[in-house]
Structure formats: C-alpha cells, structure tokens
Amino acid sequence: MTSNKQLLRHVVLFKFNEATSSADITRLENEFRTLATVKVPQVKEYEWGTNVSKENLDHGYTHCFVLTFANEKDRDIYIDHEDHVAYVKIFKPHLADVTVVDFWANS
C-alpha cells in the first residue's frame, strides 16, 4: 500500500553497443529528454546522467534516466504512449542491454 505522498520512480539503465557513435548517443539522449519533458505530460520529473561510480559495479551501463510519476496509471500511460513505443524502436538497435526498475520513493 502506498501513501498519496509517495512518488513512483521509473529508473532506466542503458548499456550502448560499442558500434554506437557518440553523435548517436547524444541524439538519443536528446530524444529521450523530449519524450519525457514534452511529449508525455504524465512525467512529473525527469533526470538523467552518465555513470561516474568508482566501484566498478556498473556492468557496462553508462546512462541512467529517472522519470517520476504521481501514480501507476500515469506510468502505464507513459509506457503505452505512442511516442514512447516509437522511441523504443529507434533506441533498441543501439543497446547492448537495458535494465528497468520501478519503485515507490520513500523519504
């Protein structure tokens, strides 16, 4: 059971193919930003960054994207949104791996 004060976080980790150019990665980063901040209004917050951990536990994942939703319904709208589905198709050929974790944020 979640309280109304909790927010749903959708965390996506990307590991790009070695053949993916830095220009393609920049383009994909920008397209993800547009998807999360312009095309899908259910996204309440959007953050992203590249791995800077010194622990060597990243398993090759270089990018982390965090989207925040008010509830599961909004998250589901995002996942099924036509622009998200189209983005996944564009992104897939560039990915060596992806991991997605959703959780209710606790203070």
C-alpha positions as CSV (number, residue, x, y, z in Angstrom):
1,M,0.0,0.0,0.0
2,T,1.3,3.4,-1.0
3,S,0.5,6.7,0.6
4,N,-0.6,9.7,-1.5
5,K,2.7,11.4,-0.7
6,Q,4.9,8.8,-2.4
7,L,6.0,9.2,-5.9
8,L,6.6,6.4,-8.4
9,R,10.2,6.4,-9.8
10,H,10.9,4.7,-13.1
11,V,14.7,4.0,-13.4
12,V,16.2,3.0,-16.8
13,L,19.8,2.0,-17.2
14,F,21.4,1.8,-20.7
15,K,24.4,0.0,-22.0
16,F,25.1,1.1,-25.5
17,N,26.6,-1.1,-28.3
18,E,30.2,-0.5,-28.9
19,A,29.4,0.5,-32.5
20,T,27.1,3.3,-31.4
21,S,28.7,6.6,-32.1
22,S,28.9,9.4,-29.6
23,A,26.8,11.5,-32.0
24,D,24.1,8.8,-32.0
25,I,24.2,8.7,-28.2
26,T,23.8,12.4,-28.0
27,R,20.9,12.3,-30.4
28,L,19.2,9.5,-28.3
29,E,19.8,11.4,-25.1
30,N,18.1,14.5,-26.6
31,E,15.2,12.4,-27.9
32,F,14.7,10.8,-24.5
33,R,14.6,14.3,-22.9
34,T,12.0,15.5,-25.4
35,L,9.9,12.3,-24.8
36,A,10.0,12.8,-21.1
37,T,9.6,16.6,-20.9
38,V,7.4,17.5,-23.9
39,K,5.6,14.5,-25.4
40,V,4.3,12.7,-22.3
41,P,2.8,15.2,-19.8
42,Q,2.3,12.4,-17.2
43,V,6.0,12.6,-16.4
44,K,6.3,14.8,-13.3
45,E,10.1,14.9,-13.1
46,Y,12.9,13.9,-15.4
47,E,16.6,13.4,-14.5
48,W,19.5,11.7,-16.2
49,G,23.2,11.4,-16.1
50,T,26.1,9.2,-17.0
51,N,27.9,6.8,-14.7
52,V,30.6,8.2,-12.5
53,S,30.9,5.4,-9.9
54,K,34.3,4.3,-8.8
55,E,33.0,1.0,-7.5
56,N,33.3,-0.9,-10.9
57,L,29.9,-2.5,-10.3
58,D,28.2,-0.9,-13.3
59,H,28.4,-4.0,-15.6
60,G,28.9,-1.6,-18.5
61,Y,25.8,0.6,-18.0
62,T,26.7,4.1,-18.9
63,H,23.5,6.1,-18.7
64,C,20.8,6.4,-16.1
65,F,17.4,8.0,-16.7
66,V,14.9,8.6,-13.8
67,L,11.3,9.5,-14.5
68,T,8.9,10.4,-11.8
69,F,5.1,9.7,-11.9
70,A,2.3,10.5,-9.5
71,N,0.9,7.0,-9.7
72,E,0.9,3.7,-11.6
73,K,-1.8,4.9,-14.1
74,D,0.5,7.7,-15.3
75,R,3.4,5.4,-15.5
76,D,1.3,3.0,-17.6
77,I,0.2,5.8,-19.9
78,Y,3.9,6.6,-20.5
79,I,4.8,3.0,-21.2
80,D,2.0,2.6,-23.7
81,H,2.3,6.1,-25.2
82,E,2.8,6.0,-29.0
83,D,5.9,8.3,-28.7
84,H,7.5,6.0,-26.1
85,V,6.8,2.9,-28.3
86,A,8.3,4.7,-31.3
87,Y,11.3,5.8,-29.2
88,V,12.0,2.2,-28.0
89,K,12.1,1.0,-31.7
90,I,14.6,3.7,-32.5
91,F,16.7,3.0,-29.4
92,K,16.8,-0.8,-29.5
93,P,19.4,-1.2,-32.3
94,H,21.8,0.9,-30.2
95,L,21.5,-1.0,-27.0
96,A,23.7,-3.9,-25.7
97,D,21.4,-4.1,-22.6
98,V,18.8,-2.2,-20.7
99,T,17.6,-2.6,-17.1
100,V,14.3,-1.0,-15.8
101,V,13.3,-0.7,-12.1
102,D,10.2,1.0,-10.8
103,F,9.8,1.8,-7.1
104,W,7.7,3.9,-4.7
105,A,10.1,6.5,-3.3
106,N,10.3,6.7,0.5
107,S,11.7,9.6,2.4
